[in-house]
Amino acid sequence: MIRRNFVQSIKNLVFSRRCPICKKISQENNYICNECYYLLKKKGKIKNIENYDIENLEKELENITEEKPYSFLVNIAGNCIGASFFSILFLGNINDFLASFLSGLAIAIFSKISDKLNLGTFFTNLLCGFIATVVACFFHYTGLTVGASITIISTLMILVPGVAFINSMRDIFAGDLVTGMSRLMEVAMIGTSIAVGSGVALNIFLRLGGTI
């Protein structure tokens, strides 16, 4: 076993190469590491990545990393509109529409705060699920909505990682099993965190005498 590990370490040392983009040592056969390759390819910026040289790839990677995300107002508008119109999809009334709109607003504000605090994906989605359920239960308790279920489901829909799930299935069917399974585990982790946060809020609300 010791001899086998020694031989493997010598092979890694001899046959390893440094990625010209991220400068990390890699034992992969590609001229760039898989991480940089998938970052360039999956972003949709470069379709025929094999036809580019290293300098152009490095420039494209820098352009991708320097892209600015959507502004805070755009995120607020997306969350509010998405959550409120999901309530219509689930056959809610105007009160459910308004409650979902305000719940989406609360999610957008907390997401901005969590980005500043660097809470991480798991705790951010857990607390977002908790806040969405608390807001829905509050509006139900005050009598604005008949039930809290439509508001809860409508708001949680904007947290569901649907795009990540589709990308994981695409990678698995394309033969990229490592990338696909890692994305699928990320989707499962996010879904679990949302469910835990929402479940804790519902449990507290029901223990306090509330109904849904």
N, C-alpha and C positions, 0 to 999 in steps of 0.2 A: 504493500500500500504506500509506504514512504517513497519507494523507488518510482512508483507510478505517478505520484503527485510531483516528484522532482522532475520527471520527464515532461509532464504536462506544463509545469511552470517554465521549463526551458523552451518548449514549443510556443507558448504564449509570448515569451520574451523575443524569440527570433522572428515569429511570423506576425507579430502585432504591428500595426501602423497607426499613425496619428491622423485623425480627421482634419482636413485642411480648413474646415469651417469653424467647428467648435473647439478644435485643438485637443480633443480627448483621445486617449489611446484606445484602439478598438481592434479586435481580432476578426472583424467581418471582412468579407471578400469585396464589398463595395468600396469604391474610392472615397466615399463619404460614409459616416456612420448611419445606422438605421434611424436614429432619432432625428438627425438633420434631414435625412431623405424623406421621412414621413411628414415632417413639419413643412417642408417645401411642397410636397406633392398633395397632402391632404388639405392644405389651405386653398388649393385651386389656383394658385398663382402661376404655377409652372405645370403644364400638362405633359410636355415631352421633356422630362428632366434629364433624360440620357443624352440629349443633344446639346447641353450647355456645358461650358467649361467651369473650372473651379471659381474663377474670378466673378463670373456672372451669377453663379449660385450663391456666393458669399454676399453679393450686393442684394440679391432678392431676399435672402434670409434677413439681412439688416433692415430692409424695407418692411418686411412682415413684422419683425419685433418692434419697430418704431410706429406701427399703426396705432392710432388713438381709438379707444373704445367709445361707445355711444355716450352721449352726455347724460347728466342726471335727469334732465327734463324729458329726454327721449325715453329713458328707462321708466320714469313715472308714467308717462303716457302709455307705453306698451303694457305695463303691469295693470294699470287701471282699465284700459280698454279690453285687454285680454280676459281679465277676471270677470268683468261685467258682462261681456258678450257670451262667455261660457255659461253664465246663469241663464241666459235666454236659450242656449242650446239644451240645457237641462230643464226646460219648461218652467223657469222661474217667473215671478211677476216683477213689477217695477220696484217694489221694495227689496227684493232679492238683488235686482240690478244695482241699486244704490249701495246696498250693503257690500256686495262684491267689489264695487268700484272703490269704496273706502278701504276695504280689506287689501286690495291690490296696492293702494297708496301706502298703507302701513308696511307692506312687504318691501316696496321700493325704498322707503326711507330706512328701514332696518338693514337692507342689503347694502346701502351706501355706508351705513355706520360700521357694518361688519367688515367691509373692505378696508376701512381706515384702521380697524383694530386687528386685521389679519387673523380672523378666527378660524379660517379653514373651511373647506367645503362641507365637511360633516356637521360641524356645529352651526354653520350658517344655515343650512337647510333644516336642521333640527329646530333651531329657534324660529325660523320662518314658518315652519309648520305649526309650531306652538302659537305664534302670534296670529296667524291666519285663523286658527280655531278659536282663540280667545276673542278676537274681534267678532267672528260670526256668532259665538255664544252670547256676547254682550248685546248685539243687536236683537237676537232672539229673546233675551231676558227683558229688554226694554219694550218689546212688543212691536218693533219695526218689521220683523219677519215672522212668518208663521212657524217656520222650522229653521234650524241651523244647518241642516245637511246640504242644501243647495249652495249656500254661501261657502261652506267649507270646501265642498268638492270643486266649485268654480275657482276658488282662489288657489287651491292646491294644484290645479291643472297647469298653472303657469310655472310651477316648480318642477314638474315632471320632466326628466331629461329624455324627451322623445327623440331628439336629433342624435344624441349620444348613443341611444339604443339602436337606431337605424344604422349608424356608422359602424357600430360593433358587429352587427349582423352582416353588413357589407364586407367588412374585413375578414370575418370568418369564412364567408362563402368564397371570397377571393383567394383564400389560402393563407392569409396573414393571421395565423392562429394566436400568436403571442399578442399582437396588437389588439385583435378582436376580443380576446378573453380579458385583457387588462381593461379595455373600455367597458366590457360587460360587467366586470366586478365593480367598476366605478359607478355604473348605473344602479347596480344592486345596493351599493353603499348609500347613494343619494336617496333611493327609494326607501331604504330602511330608516334613514335619519328623518325623512319627512313623516313617515308613519309613526315613529316613536314620539316626535314632537307633538303631532296632532293627537295621538293617543293619550299622552300625559295631560294635555289641556282638557280633553273630553273627560278623563277620569276625575280631574279636580272639579270640573263644572258639575258633573253628576253627583259627586260626593257632597257638594254644597247644596244639593237639592234641586238643581236645574234639570230640565228635560230638553230633549232634542226632537 
